[in-house]
Structures are given as structure tokens and as C-alpha cells.
Amino acid sequence: MEMVTNAVNWCEIPVADFDRAKAFYSAIFDYDMPSQQMGPNQMGFLLFEQGKGVGGAIVKGHGYVPSQEGVLVYLNGGSDLAIVLNRVEAAGGTVLLGKTAITPELGFFAFFLDSEGNKLALHSMA
């Protein structure tokens, strides 16, 4: 197997109510989420540096079912994930595990449920 820069190239977070989910992610990350119809799916795009970073989107469409089980996606919490995590409940989500240290070399993580019932994580170095 060749060594790759990122283990993940893209992620899609299933949503049931697109407008509610878009408002949730816009609120916790403090930006106006761009969105567009892509074929039969409605997509809202998470912030990332195109061409350099790994991106993702919220998606409403056939076969996209929100869940607390299955793959766990760690979203970038920026310089301090507490800033994003502190917005989760006001935006309609639930904090499952507050900011928790991993090791000094690996930073911190936290778990939350989004407005659609998906279990996600945040990661930051501080």
C-alpha cells in the first residue's frame, strides 16, 4: 500500500431536514454554509481549503439516513474545539462528551449529536 497524505478524502453527513441541518452547521462553525442541488441530492458544504484540505458536506437524498451508529467523523474544531462545541446546544444539538485531552502530542476531542441525530466528533490541538 502506498503512503497517502490523508486517510479520508471526503465525508458526507446524512440529514433529514436540510434547512435545519444547514442552520445548525452554519451556527456552530459561524459561517453561511454554501449549498446546491447536485443531481437528486441537496448538499451543504463544510469549510475547507479547496485543493489542499479534506472536505465534506451535509447531504439530503435517497439513501442518506442520519444515525448515531456507524462511522464516526472527526470534524476540525479549529484552533480550540471548545469554541465550536460551546455553540452546539444553542444550535439544536447535544454535547455527548465535552472537550477531552488525548495526549499533548495529539490534542483534544469531543463528541456531539447534530440537529439530525448524527453522532460526530471534533478535534483540535488546543
C-alpha positions as CSV (number, residue, x, y, z in Angstrom):
1,M,0.0,0.0,0.0
2,E,1.3,3.4,-0.9
3,M,1.5,6.1,1.9
4,V,-1.1,8.7,1.4
5,T,-1.4,12.2,2.9
6,N,-4.9,11.8,4.3
7,A,-6.8,8.6,5.2
8,V,-10.1,10.3,4.3
9,N,-10.7,12.4,1.1
10,W,-14.3,13.4,1.6
11,C,-17.2,12.8,4.0
12,E,-20.9,13.2,3.7
13,I,-23.2,13.7,6.8
14,P,-26.7,12.5,6.2
15,V,-29.5,14.9,7.1
16,A,-33.3,14.6,7.2
17,D,-34.2,18.3,7.4
18,F,-31.8,20.1,5.1
19,D,-32.7,23.7,6.3
20,R,-32.4,22.7,10.0
21,A,-29.1,21.0,9.4
22,K,-27.7,23.8,7.4
23,A,-28.7,26.3,10.1
24,F,-27.1,24.0,12.8
25,Y,-23.7,23.7,11.0
26,S,-23.7,27.4,10.0
27,A,-24.3,28.3,13.7
28,I,-21.7,26.1,15.2
29,F,-19.0,26.9,12.7
30,D,-20.1,30.6,12.4
31,Y,-20.4,30.9,8.7
32,D,-23.1,30.9,6.0
33,M,-22.9,27.3,4.6
34,P,-22.9,27.3,0.8
35,S,-25.3,24.8,-0.7
36,Q,-26.5,23.5,-4.1
37,Q,-28.5,20.7,-5.7
38,M,-26.2,18.0,-7.1
39,G,-28.3,15.6,-9.1
40,P,-31.0,14.3,-6.8
41,N,-29.2,15.3,-3.7
42,Q,-29.2,18.6,-1.8
43,M,-25.7,19.4,-0.4
44,G,-24.3,22.0,2.0
45,F,-20.5,22.3,2.1
46,L,-18.3,22.4,5.2
47,L,-15.5,24.9,5.2
48,F,-12.1,23.7,4.0
49,E,-9.2,25.0,1.8
50,Q,-10.0,23.6,-1.6
51,G,-7.1,21.9,-3.3
52,K,-5.2,21.5,0.0
53,G,-7.6,20.2,2.6
54,V,-10.1,17.4,3.1
55,G,-13.7,18.5,2.7
56,G,-17.2,17.3,3.3
57,A,-20.9,18.1,3.1
58,I,-24.2,17.6,4.7
59,V,-26.5,15.7,2.2
60,K,-30.2,15.1,1.9
61,G,-31.2,12.5,-0.6
62,H,-32.2,8.9,-1.2
63,G,-30.1,6.5,1.0
64,Y,-28.9,9.2,3.4
65,V,-30.2,8.4,6.8
66,P,-28.9,10.2,10.0
67,S,-27.6,7.8,12.7
68,Q,-25.7,7.7,16.0
69,E,-24.2,4.4,14.9
70,G,-21.6,3.6,12.3
71,V,-18.6,5.6,11.1
72,L,-17.5,8.4,13.4
73,V,-16.3,11.5,11.6
74,Y,-14.0,13.9,13.4
75,L,-14.6,17.5,12.2
76,N,-11.8,20.1,12.5
77,G,-12.5,22.2,15.6
78,G,-10.0,24.9,14.5
79,S,-7.5,26.3,17.0
80,D,-9.7,25.3,20.0
81,L,-12.7,23.0,19.6
82,A,-14.3,24.5,22.7
83,I,-15.4,27.5,20.6
84,V,-17.4,25.2,18.2
85,L,-18.6,22.9,21.0
86,N,-20.0,25.8,23.0
87,R,-22.4,26.6,20.1
88,V,-23.7,23.0,19.7
89,E,-26.6,23.1,22.2
90,A,-27.9,26.6,21.2
91,A,-27.9,25.4,17.6
92,G,-30.1,22.4,18.4
93,G,-27.5,19.7,19.1
94,T,-26.4,17.8,22.2
95,V,-22.9,17.6,23.7
96,L,-22.2,13.9,24.5
97,L,-18.6,14.3,25.7
98,G,-17.0,17.6,26.5
99,K,-13.5,18.6,25.5
100,T,-11.2,15.8,26.5
101,A,-7.4,15.5,26.3
102,I,-5.9,12.7,24.2
103,T,-2.2,13.4,24.8
104,P,-0.1,16.6,24.5
105,E,1.0,15.4,21.0
106,L,-2.5,14.5,19.8
107,G,-4.6,17.3,21.2
108,F,-8.2,17.1,22.3
109,F,-11.6,15.7,21.1
110,A,-15.3,15.9,21.9
111,F,-18.5,14.1,20.8
112,F,-21.8,15.6,19.9
113,L,-25.2,14.9,18.3
114,D,-26.1,17.3,15.5
115,S,-29.6,18.6,14.9
116,E,-30.4,15.4,12.8
117,G,-29.3,12.8,15.3
118,N,-25.8,12.1,13.8
119,K,-23.0,11.4,16.3
120,L,-19.9,13.3,15.3
121,A,-16.7,14.4,16.9
122,L,-14.5,17.5,17.0
123,H,-10.7,17.6,17.2
124,S,-8.2,20.4,17.9
125,M,-4.7,20.6,19.1
126,A,-5.6,23.1,21.9
